């Protein structure tokens, strides 16, 4: 009878043959059949690789009575569980050439229009993501623009939710919500000055379950602008925006003909500010539509506000503005493919329809502007060079005493943008 050691060695050799992969059919190994089957030598062949040839190798092997337990380390956490942070920003050096007149602020020259620093971070927190974002202006002085924490998660049927807490843009007006680095022109339209812009408070957005093309945004804010250390009157700004995107859901918020999309939105808001016995009540309304198709882009926006002063002698007034613009990403080939865009803009604004102005260039003087722009996108909106010429026409041409307040103020802007994200 064979010894136990011999039986164990035989089993070890048989198991090894099972674990050895079969050689390639294209290059059969020596001793194999051309069909890829392993050729087994006859048992009575004296030249066959007898078990005894391998037995000395297997003989020293000792099998413990019981295999020791192996500590299995937990699998590494998914990438999304680890914090992710990035630092970026953008620079926009600009040169302006403007007609000379009696109005202020018409000097020609170079300037840093914007020098921004951005910080972003995020990580997983169970079923949702949390993060932080900050954006600061470095010129001419340091100023915090955005600074907020956020949380985001999914809802059933392709819905999503997000909450932002800190200093953010109030969800009102497409022109306001656009980044200064994502425009077809060097500057935003004038009507952006009618919107609440950045405020301290809370902002919520929801893509509705079952109809994710419909997005609701709302917010409650102190209502006194950015970088205010507290709410001075315990009143709040309430803002809401309903946005429908039947085509191009998820397209980045930007101008230009880079992606096909269509979005329609309406805005509403109300604010009250009290200073002692004085108070100002404001009602805000707006609507906008924007889209792009095969390189042709267009948008139109209208904003309106009504300001009342119950305890003050100041007269109530309305402010309104509208802007329409169109652009075309030229269908060029080679080096210039998807890089050259022409655009035109028409806008009108009246910041106060009750109080007459006294001097040319008064901020409340209503104007009507026509602009044309040429953009070269080396890397989309991240690296670009833009030039825009604007003709300004004063709608209010007479002061309260009847003097002429028209003035020459047409201007040419040339601006470069480099954005790092």
Secondary structure as GFF3:
##gff-version 3
##sequence-region A 1 421
A	DSSP	alpha_helix	4	19	.	.	.	ID=ss1
A	DSSP	alpha_helix	51	59	.	.	.	ID=ss2
A	DSSP	three_ten_helix	79	81	.	.	.	ID=ss3
A	DSSP	beta_strand	84	98	.	.	.	ID=ss4
A	DSSP	beta_strand	109	125	.	.	.	ID=ss5
A	DSSP	beta_strand	128	137	.	.	.	ID=ss6
A	DSSP	beta_strand	143	155	.	.	.	ID=ss7
A	DSSP	beta_strand	159	169	.	.	.	ID=ss8
A	DSSP	alpha_helix	174	177	.	.	.	ID=ss9
A	DSSP	three_ten_helix	190	194	.	.	.	ID=ss10
A	DSSP	beta_strand	198	207	.	.	.	ID=ss11
A	DSSP	beta_strand	214	221	.	.	.	ID=ss12
A	DSSP	beta_strand	237	247	.	.	.	ID=ss13
A	DSSP	beta_strand	261	275	.	.	.	ID=ss14
A	DSSP	beta_strand	278	293	.	.	.	ID=ss15
A	DSSP	beta_strand	296	308	.	.	.	ID=ss16
A	DSSP	beta_strand	317	329	.	.	.	ID=ss17
A	DSSP	three_ten_helix	334	336	.	.	.	ID=ss18
A	DSSP	beta_strand	340	350	.	.	.	ID=ss19
A	DSSP	beta_strand	367	379	.	.	.	ID=ss20
A	DSSP	beta_strand	383	394	.	.	.	ID=ss21
A	DSSP	beta_strand	411	420	.	.	.	ID=ss22
###
